Amino acid sequence: LIGITNNVDWREPMSGSPEDVAAAERAVLWWIGWFADPIWRGDYPPEMRAKLGNRLPSFTVEEKMSLVGSSDFFGLNHYGSGFAT
């Protein structure tokens, strides 16, 4: 078996405001999605692409096909949580 294990410092919204909820979701997406999405979905999260533009590397079709399904399991190391605002 071959797998990937990512670290994540989980974020919860500081309040119930839409801004805090969005900040928490964005933080977790960037922690996990940066490394996991290419392996499980073949590309970086669309939100990252929209924000980083051409500063984020692109994958060829062949690279995407090679990445997707290349991991048998997903592990998650969680050492701490914090609040996002």
N, C-alpha and C positions, 0 to 999 in steps of 0.2 A: 504494500500500500504506500502511496505517496500522498502527502497532504500538505496543507499550509496552515500555520497558526499565526494569527495576527494579535498584536497588542491593541487594546482600546481603553482609553480613559473615558468612560461613559459620561454623558452629559444629560442632565435633567433641566427642564426650564426653571428659571428662578421664580417665575410667576406663571399664571395662566394666560398671560397676554399673548396675542398672536406673534409678536416679535420675539419673545422669549422661547416660545414653542418652536418657531422657525430656526432660531439660533441653536437650540439643542439638536434638532434634527440635522441641521447643516454640519455641526461639529462631528456627530457620529458618522454621517455620510462620508465626510472627508477622512476620518480616521480609518474606517473600514473599507469604504468604496475605492479608495486610491489603490489598494493592493488586491482586494478581493474581486471587484467587478471585472477587471480584465480576465481573470481566471474563470469566473463563473458566467460572465455575460459577454466576454469578448471585447470589451472596451471600458474606458473610464466612465463614471457617471455623467449623464448629460449636464448636470449642474456644474460639474468641474470643467467640462469642455466649454460651456457658456462663459464661465468666469475667467478661465486661463487662456482660451483661444489657442493660437498656434504655439504657445509656450509649453503645452502638454503634448508629448510625443503621440504620433498617430501609428496605428497598427495596420499592416497590410492585411488583405483578405486571408492570405496564407498564415500569417501570424495569429490572427483571430481564430482561425480554424484549429491551429495548433494549441492555443491557450485553452479554449473552452473544453471542459471535461478532462483537463490534465491533472486535476487533483481529485483524489478519492474521498477526501474528507476535509472539513473546515473546522479548525480549532480556534478557540478564542481565549487569550490571556486577558484577564481583567484584574487590574491591580488597584483601581480606585475610580471614584466617581466625583463629579463636580457639578456645579450649576452653570448654566449658560444664560446670558442676558444680552 
